[in-house]
């Protein structure tokens, strides 16, 4: 059994996984960390449970967008299929879209 420590928004988590999957888990954790950092930058200090819920919502929203566009899991855009300028443009567009979604979610969050 493999074991890796991942960091999401400055919090460390020890994760067990199948042998050989460590790199994949680290790569996935970087996606979560990016989302968490965006949320923290826009909303300030967020407790761990709220962070988990918000990151989950963002990823679910992205998945729903892909499904609606008819992009199957095996056809998700990969860097090998595009030149760097195209990847940068797509990435920039997605960041802008996600930032807008994050800001809308933050506006709807009401303190308890």
C-alpha positions as a printed NumPy array, in Angstrom:
array([[  0.   ,   0.   ,   0.   ],
       [  1.398,   3.38 ,  -1.003],
       [  1.335,   6.42 ,   1.227],
       [  1.653,  10.083,   0.339],
       [  1.202,  13.357,   2.17 ],
       [ -0.718,  15.993,   0.244],
       [ -1.19 ,  19.657,   1.052],
       [ -4.419,  21.493,   0.406],
       [ -4.554,  25.147,   1.395],
       [ -1.634,  24.769,   3.808],
       [ -3.227,  21.735,   5.496],
       [ -1.479,  18.385,   5.249],
       [ -3.265,  15.065,   4.856],
       [ -1.729,  11.587,   4.928],
       [ -3.295,   9.508,   2.166],
       [ -2.959,   5.799,   1.478],
       [ -3.321,   4.525,  -2.059],
       [ -2.445,   1.606,  -4.28 ],
       [  1.261,   1.214,  -4.96 ],
       [  2.266,   3.264,  -7.969],
       [ -0.631,   5.724,  -7.608],
       [  1.271,   8.218,  -5.479],
       [  2.06 ,  10.557,  -8.391],
       [ -1.532,  10.515,  -9.564],
       [ -2.792,  11.338,  -6.063],
       [ -0.314,  14.225,  -5.813],
       [ -1.444,  15.567,  -9.2  ],
       [ -5.107,  15.377,  -8.128],
       [ -4.293,  17.1  ,  -4.846],
       [ -2.77 ,  19.989,  -6.782],
       [ -6.131,  20.548,  -8.485],
       [ -7.837,  20.645,  -5.081],
       [ -5.126,  22.926,  -3.713],
       [ -5.611,  25.373,  -6.61 ],
       [ -9.345,  25.532,  -5.953],
       [ -8.831,  25.94 ,  -2.205],
       [ -6.307,  28.745,  -2.731],
       [ -8.724,  30.568,  -5.037],
       [-11.444,  30.291,  -2.423],
       [ -9.147,  31.449,   0.374],
       [ -7.918,  34.384,  -1.674],
       [-11.478,  35.532,  -2.327],
       [-13.171,  34.628,   0.944],
       [-10.386,  34.851,   3.491],
       [-10.175,  32.317,   6.282],
       [-12.594,  29.442,   5.701],
       [-13.015,  26.497,   8.044],
       [-12.064,  23.073,   6.746],
       [-15.633,  21.792,   6.355],
       [-16.744,  24.842,   4.394],
       [-13.626,  24.596,   2.22 ],
       [-14.399,  20.948,   1.451],
       [-17.983,  21.778,   0.537],
       [-17.04 ,  24.711,  -1.672],
       [-14.234,  22.874,  -3.494],
       [-16.604,  19.948,  -4.017],
       [-19.21 ,  22.278,  -5.488],
       [-16.685,  23.823,  -7.847],
       [-15.49 ,  20.431,  -9.068],
       [-19.053,  19.147,  -9.412],
       [-19.889,  22.257, -11.432],
       [-16.905,  21.667, -13.73 ],
       [-17.918,  18.034, -14.182],
       [-21.491,  19.062, -14.98 ],
       [-20.197,  21.553, -17.566],
       [-18.145,  18.803, -19.21 ],
       [-21.129,  16.451, -19.248],
       [-23.357,  19.106, -20.785],
       [-20.774,  19.739, -23.49 ],
       [-20.712,  16.025, -24.232],
       [-17.091,  15.558, -23.251],
       [-16.575,  11.966, -22.138],
       [-14.046,  11.251, -19.41 ],
       [-11.645,   9.768, -21.932],
       [-11.899,  12.816, -24.149],
       [-11.054,  15.477, -21.588],
       [ -8.649,  17.977, -23.073],
       [ -5.027,  17.055, -22.634],
       [ -1.91 ,  19.141, -23.045],
       [ -0.612,  16.769, -25.729],
       [ -3.462,  17.741, -28.084],
       [ -2.782,  21.503, -28.054],
       [  0.057,  23.907, -28.461],
       [  1.088,  25.973, -25.451],
       [ -0.775,  29.119, -26.551],
       [ -4.032,  27.186, -26.886],
       [ -3.564,  25.59 , -23.474],
       [ -2.806,  28.992, -21.931],
       [ -5.907,  30.512, -23.507],
       [ -8.129,  27.643, -22.337],
       [ -6.616,  27.755, -18.857],
       [ -7.057,  31.508, -18.611],
       [-10.687,  31.219, -19.691],
       [-11.391,  28.459, -17.134],
       [ -9.715,  30.47 , -14.363],
       [-11.866,  33.481, -15.195],
       [-15.015,  31.334, -15.233],
       [-14.155,  29.68 , -11.922],
       [-13.251,  33.01 , -10.312],
       [-16.663,  34.365, -11.281],
       [-18.358,  31.247,  -9.86 ],
       [-16.34 ,  31.493,  -6.644],
       [-17.301,  35.14 ,  -6.246],
       [-20.979,  34.26 ,  -6.745],
       [-20.763,  31.47 ,  -4.146],
       [-19.043,  33.813,  -1.686],
       [-21.803,  36.414,  -2.138],
       [-24.396,  33.773,  -1.245],
       [-22.616,  32.531,   1.884],
       [-24.152,  33.963,   4.996],
       [-22.36 ,  33.75 ,   8.339],
       [-24.003,  31.499,  10.897]])
